[in-house]
Structures are given as C-alpha cells and as structure tokens.
Amino acid sequence: MWLVIAVGSAVLFGLAGWWMKASQMNGGDNTTLLLGLYASGTAGFAVHASLAGSWPALGDWRIWLAGAIIGAGSAWGNAVFMKALAYGPASLTSPLTNLNIAAVVAMSVLLYDEPLGIAEAAGIALLFAAVILISIRRHEPLTIREKRWFAYVALAIVLFSFRNGGLKVTGELGLADTPILLVGYALSLLWFAAAGMIRQRRLRNETSAERGLSDSALRTGMRYGLLAGLFSYAGLQLYAVALQTGKANLAAPIFATNSLVVAAGAIIVYRERLTRTQWLAFACMIAGLAVIRL
C-alpha cells in the first residue's frame, strides 16, 4: 500500500509543478505564483488539520521549530533554485538539485538502519537515472562561467534536503506531519507576501502600459499558483504518509520522479516532443518502480 501512496505523492506533486509550468507558458509572474501556491497550500493543510483534530499539536514548540526549518527549505529552496537557473543551464541545475534525495536515502540507511537490498538499490539507481535523464535538453550549452551558480546549486541541495528529509526526522520523533507542514507553508506564505508587497511598490513607478502588462502577469501567476498549491499540499501530505508507512530510502526517490509528470503534461497539452534520452527516462522510472515492487 505504501508504494501506491508514494507514487500518488509523486503524481500529485508533479501536477503542482505542471501548473507552475503552465503559468510560465502563459506569462505568469513567479513571485505571485509562489504566493498563490503557499496561500492555497496553507489553506489545504489548515483544513486537513481541522479534520484530523491536530490543531492542539500547535502548542508544541517542536512543531514550530520543525515547521520553520521545513518551510525555509521549501520557500528558500525554490527561490535559490530560480537564482541558479539564471546563471546556469536547466540541464545541469535540475538534476543536481535533485541530489538532495541521495541525502535522504543515505540518512535513512545510516541513521535509521533501514535495510536496502540489491533489488531495491537497483530500483533507486533507475529512479535517479530517470530524474537526471528527463532534465537533459539538446543544444543547451553546459559550460558554467558564473561561479555563483555553484554556490546556488549547493545551497539548493541543502535546502531541499531540509524539506524532503525533515519529514523523515520528525516522523521518527513521533511528531504529527500535518501541523508541521501547516506551519512551514504559513511561514512561506508570509515570506512571499512580503516579497509581493515590495514588488507592488516597485510597480507604482512604472508607466501605465507597463503596469497593465504587469497586472496581467500577476493575475495569471496567482491563478495558476492557487491551483499548484492544492496539488502541492496533497502531494506533500501523501509523501509524509509514505515516509511513515514505508521506507524513506525508497519513498524519497519515488517522490523525486514528480518531474516526469511535468514532462508528460508538456507532451499531452503543449505537444512537446521529447528526445530519445527523455523517453529513456520514462522507461527507467517504470523499470525502477517495477524492481522496487519485487
């Protein structure tokens, strides 16, 4: 059952990424997109906490500390990742930042003594290959001339490790995952709300024509961000359940394949044509899941 939950978490979180891509394709503003994402995501976790009766857990200071760390990993990780893309190719940036999953796997095996068989190790390797291959684009220069790119990528790996691995740590400590994610998303919402206010002040100095274009981008970003947040909530909530009911050293690599959902959506909706390398990524994902299931 945990395998179904883990795959479901990857699919739902991947759909969140898909709505983010749709925003980009339609000229949405990135800051407003993330503001909308964390707004609806926070609302999702709040409703979930109400239904589960986990609001009293917010009286535990450990929930707030864990939520702050995981929230920082999510919000600042996304911000740093976008900075890295500005200085280097996506073909290297995306797969390298996904190395945070390797840290989660290592932590699960070394710190929590989760067993890792030969078949499971082979499945993890295939999933890692899928995540790397899906990011490769032809005709994209791979030479890095800006040293800041290396710092941004390294920082993104660390921050995303706090997000993806933090839930494993809190689960081992017996802390409820929903209140932690609620705190994390709420704090991220405040962060991007502040960034949005700063942006609005800057827009006041623009001409009316520029302001009209900006307003359109803001509305598009908010609309798709709200949709992305709902799927982000659902995906992370299932990921937390998968970590508790299964092995983190398997659930984490499965969750990392959410990027393949974005690629599948691009094929179906935008008629994008993938390379043979990227089709191989899908084959690796299917083979990896099959091997893990065995």
C-alpha positions as CSV (number, residue, x, y, z in Angstrom):
1,M,0.0,0.0,0.0
2,W,2.9,2.4,0.8
3,L,4.1,2.1,-2.8
4,V,0.7,3.3,-4.1
5,I,0.9,6.2,-1.7
6,A,4.4,7.1,-2.7
7,V,3.6,7.0,-6.4
8,G,0.5,9.1,-5.7
9,S,2.6,11.7,-3.9
10,A,4.9,12.0,-6.9
11,V,2.0,12.3,-9.3
12,L,0.2,15.0,-7.2
13,F,3.3,17.0,-6.5
14,G,4.2,16.6,-10.2
15,L,0.8,18.2,-11.1
16,A,1.8,21.1,-8.9
17,G,4.9,21.5,-11.0
18,W,2.7,21.3,-14.1
19,W,0.6,24.2,-13.0
20,M,3.8,26.2,-12.4
21,K,4.9,25.4,-15.9
22,A,1.5,26.4,-17.3
23,S,1.9,29.7,-15.5
24,Q,5.3,30.2,-17.1
25,M,3.9,29.3,-20.6
26,N,1.2,31.9,-20.1
27,G,3.4,34.7,-18.8
28,G,2.6,34.4,-15.1
29,D,4.7,36.3,-12.5
30,N,6.9,33.9,-10.5
31,T,6.6,35.8,-7.2
32,T,2.8,35.9,-7.3
33,L,2.8,32.3,-8.5
34,L,4.6,31.2,-5.3
35,L,2.4,33.5,-3.2
36,G,-0.7,31.8,-4.6
37,L,0.9,28.3,-4.2
38,Y,1.6,28.8,-0.5
39,A,-1.7,30.5,0.1
40,S,-3.8,27.6,-1.1
41,G,-1.3,25.1,0.3
42,T,-1.6,26.6,3.7
43,A,-5.4,26.5,3.4
44,G,-5.2,22.8,2.4
45,F,-3.1,21.9,5.5
46,A,-5.3,24.0,7.7
47,V,-8.5,22.2,6.6
48,H,-6.7,18.8,6.9
49,A,-5.5,19.7,10.5
50,S,-9.1,20.6,11.4
51,L,-10.5,17.3,10.0
52,A,-7.7,15.3,11.7
53,G,-8.1,17.2,15.0
54,S,-4.4,18.1,15.1
55,W,-4.7,21.8,16.0
56,P,-3.7,21.1,19.6
57,A,-0.3,19.9,18.4
58,L,0.5,23.6,17.5
59,G,1.0,24.1,21.2
60,D,4.2,22.1,20.9
61,W,7.3,24.3,20.3
62,R,8.9,21.4,18.4
63,I,6.2,21.6,15.7
64,W,7.0,25.3,15.2
65,L,10.7,24.7,15.0
66,A,10.3,21.8,12.6
67,G,7.8,23.8,10.5
68,A,10.2,26.7,10.3
69,I,13.1,24.5,9.1
70,I,11.0,22.6,6.6
71,G,9.3,25.8,5.4
72,A,12.6,27.5,4.9
73,G,13.8,24.5,3.0
74,S,10.7,24.8,0.7
75,A,10.5,28.5,0.2
76,W,14.2,29.4,0.1
77,G,15.0,26.3,-1.8
78,N,12.6,27.4,-4.6
79,A,14.0,30.9,-4.5
80,V,17.6,29.7,-4.7
81,F,16.8,27.2,-7.4
82,M,15.3,30.1,-9.6
83,K,18.5,32.0,-8.9
84,A,20.6,29.0,-10.1
85,L,18.6,28.8,-13.3
86,A,19.6,32.4,-14.0
87,Y,23.3,31.6,-14.0
88,G,23.4,28.1,-15.4
89,P,21.6,25.6,-17.7
90,A,18.5,23.8,-16.5
91,S,20.0,20.5,-17.9
92,L,22.6,20.6,-15.1
93,T,20.7,22.7,-12.4
94,S,17.6,20.5,-12.2
95,P,19.2,17.0,-11.8
96,L,21.9,18.3,-9.5
97,T,19.4,19.9,-7.1
98,N,17.6,16.6,-7.0
99,L,20.7,15.1,-5.4
100,N,19.0,16.1,-2.1
101,I,17.2,12.8,-2.4
102,A,20.5,11.0,-2.1
103,A,21.0,12.7,1.2
104,V,17.6,11.4,2.4
105,V,18.4,7.9,1.2
106,A,21.8,8.0,3.0
107,M,20.2,9.3,6.2
108,S,17.6,6.6,6.2
109,V,20.2,3.8,5.8
110,L,22.9,5.2,8.0
111,L,21.0,6.9,10.8
112,Y,17.7,4.9,10.9
113,D,19.1,1.5,9.8
114,E,16.6,1.0,7.1
115,P,17.5,-2.2,5.1
116,L,18.5,-1.8,1.5
117,G,18.5,-4.9,-0.7
118,I,20.1,-5.4,-4.0
119,A,16.9,-5.1,-5.9
120,E,15.9,-2.0,-4.0
121,A,19.3,-0.4,-4.7
122,A,18.9,-1.2,-8.4
123,G,15.4,0.4,-8.3
124,I,16.7,3.5,-6.6
125,A,19.5,3.8,-9.2
126,L,16.9,3.5,-12.1
127,L,14.8,6.2,-10.5
128,F,17.8,8.5,-10.1
129,A,18.6,7.9,-13.8
130,A,15.1,8.8,-14.7
131,V,15.3,12.1,-12.8
132,I,18.6,13.0,-14.4
133,L,17.7,12.0,-18.0
134,I,14.4,13.9,-18.0
135,S,16.2,17.2,-17.5
136,I,18.6,16.8,-20.4
137,R,17.9,19.2,-23.3
138,R,19.7,19.3,-26.6
139,H,21.5,22.4,-27.9
140,E,21.8,23.8,-24.4
141,P,25.4,24.9,-23.5
142,L,26.7,23.1,-20.5
143,T,29.7,25.4,-19.8
144,I,29.4,27.2,-16.5
145,R,31.2,30.6,-16.5
146,E,29.5,32.1,-13.4
147,K,30.9,30.9,-10.1
148,R,27.8,31.9,-8.3
149,W,25.9,29.1,-10.0
150,F,27.9,26.5,-8.0
151,A,27.0,28.2,-4.7
152,Y,23.3,28.5,-5.6
153,V,23.1,24.8,-6.6
154,A,24.9,23.6,-3.5
155,L,22.6,25.8,-1.3
156,A,19.5,24.5,-3.1
157,I,20.6,20.9,-2.5
158,V,20.9,21.6,1.3
159,L,17.6,23.5,1.5
160,F,15.6,20.9,-0.4
161,S,17.2,18.2,1.9
162,F,15.7,20.0,4.9
163,R,12.3,19.9,3.2
164,N,12.3,16.3,1.9
165,G,14.4,14.8,4.7
166,G,12.9,16.9,7.5
167,L,9.6,15.0,7.4
168,K,11.5,11.7,7.9
169,V,13.2,13.1,11.0
170,T,10.0,14.5,12.5
171,G,8.3,11.2,11.8
172,E,10.9,9.3,13.7
173,L,10.5,11.8,16.6
174,G,6.8,11.0,16.7
175,L,5.6,14.5,15.6
176,A,2.5,14.9,13.5
177,D,3.2,15.8,9.9
178,T,0.2,18.0,9.1
179,P,0.8,20.7,11.7
180,I,4.4,20.8,10.7
181,L,3.6,21.3,7.1
182,L,0.9,23.8,8.0
183,V,3.5,25.9,9.9
184,G,6.0,25.6,7.1
185,Y,3.6,26.7,4.4
186,A,2.2,29.5,6.5
187,L,5.7,30.9,7.2
188,S,6.5,30.6,3.5
189,L,3.3,32.4,2.7
190,L,4.4,35.3,4.9
191,W,7.8,35.4,3.2
192,F,6.3,35.6,-0.4
193,A,3.6,38.1,0.8
194,A,6.4,40.4,1.9
195,A,8.2,39.9,-1.4
196,G,4.9,40.7,-3.2
197,M,4.4,43.9,-1.3
198,I,7.9,45.0,-2.3
199,R,7.1,44.2,-5.9
200,Q,3.9,46.2,-5.7
201,R,5.8,49.3,-4.5
202,R,8.2,49.0,-7.5
203,L,5.3,48.7,-9.9
204,R,3.9,52.0,-8.8
205,N,6.8,53.7,-10.5
206,E,6.1,52.1,-13.9
207,T,4.2,53.6,-16.8
208,S,0.5,52.7,-17.3
209,A,1.3,50.4,-20.2
210,E,4.0,48.5,-18.2
211,R,1.6,48.4,-15.2
212,G,-1.1,46.8,-17.4
213,L,1.2,44.1,-18.6
214,S,2.4,43.5,-15.0
215,D,-1.1,43.3,-13.7
216,S,-1.9,40.6,-16.3
217,A,1.2,38.6,-15.3
218,L,0.2,39.0,-11.6
219,R,-3.3,37.7,-12.2
220,T,-2.0,34.7,-14.3
221,G,0.6,33.9,-11.7
222,M,-1.9,34.0,-8.8
223,R,-4.5,31.8,-10.7
224,Y,-2.0,29.1,-11.5
225,G,-0.3,29.4,-8.1
226,L,-3.6,28.7,-6.3
227,L,-4.1,25.6,-8.4
228,A,-0.4,24.5,-7.9
229,G,-0.8,24.9,-4.1
230,L,-3.6,22.5,-3.8
231,F,-1.7,19.8,-5.6
232,S,1.5,20.7,-3.6
233,Y,-0.5,20.2,-0.4
234,A,-1.9,16.9,-1.5
235,G,1.5,15.6,-2.8
236,L,3.5,16.5,0.3
237,Q,0.8,15.1,2.6
238,L,0.9,11.8,0.8
239,Y,4.7,11.9,0.9
240,A,4.7,12.3,4.6
241,V,2.4,9.3,4.9
242,A,4.6,7.3,2.6
243,L,7.6,8.1,4.9
244,Q,5.7,6.8,7.9
245,T,4.2,3.7,6.4
246,G,7.2,2.6,4.2
247,K,10.9,3.1,3.8
248,A,12.2,6.6,3.3
249,N,15.1,5.3,1.2
250,L,12.5,4.1,-1.4
251,A,9.8,6.7,-0.9
252,A,12.1,9.6,-1.4
253,P,13.5,8.5,-4.9
254,I,9.9,7.7,-6.0
255,F,8.8,11.2,-4.9
256,A,11.7,12.7,-6.9
257,T,10.2,11.4,-10.1
258,N,7.5,14.1,-9.9
259,S,9.4,16.0,-12.6
260,L,8.3,13.3,-15.1
261,V,4.7,14.3,-14.6
262,V,5.5,17.8,-15.8
263,A,7.2,16.3,-18.9
264,A,4.1,14.1,-19.6
265,G,1.8,17.1,-19.3
266,A,4.0,19.0,-21.8
267,I,3.7,16.2,-24.3
268,I,-0.1,16.0,-23.9
269,V,-1.0,19.6,-23.7
270,Y,1.7,21.5,-25.5
271,R,2.6,18.8,-27.9
272,E,6.3,19.0,-26.9
273,R,8.4,16.3,-28.4
274,L,10.9,14.6,-26.1
275,T,14.2,13.3,-27.1
276,R,15.2,9.6,-27.0
277,T,17.1,10.3,-23.8
278,Q,14.0,11.6,-22.2
279,W,11.9,8.7,-23.4
280,L,14.5,6.5,-21.8
281,A,13.9,8.4,-18.5
282,F,10.3,7.2,-18.6
283,A,11.4,3.7,-19.2
284,C,13.9,3.9,-16.3
285,M,11.1,5.2,-14.0
286,I,8.8,2.3,-14.9
287,A,11.6,-0.2,-14.5
288,G,12.7,1.3,-11.2
289,L,9.2,1.1,-9.7
290,A,8.8,-2.5,-11.0
291,V,12.1,-3.6,-9.5
292,I,11.2,-1.9,-6.1
293,R,7.8,-3.6,-6.1
294,L,9.6,-7.0,-6.5
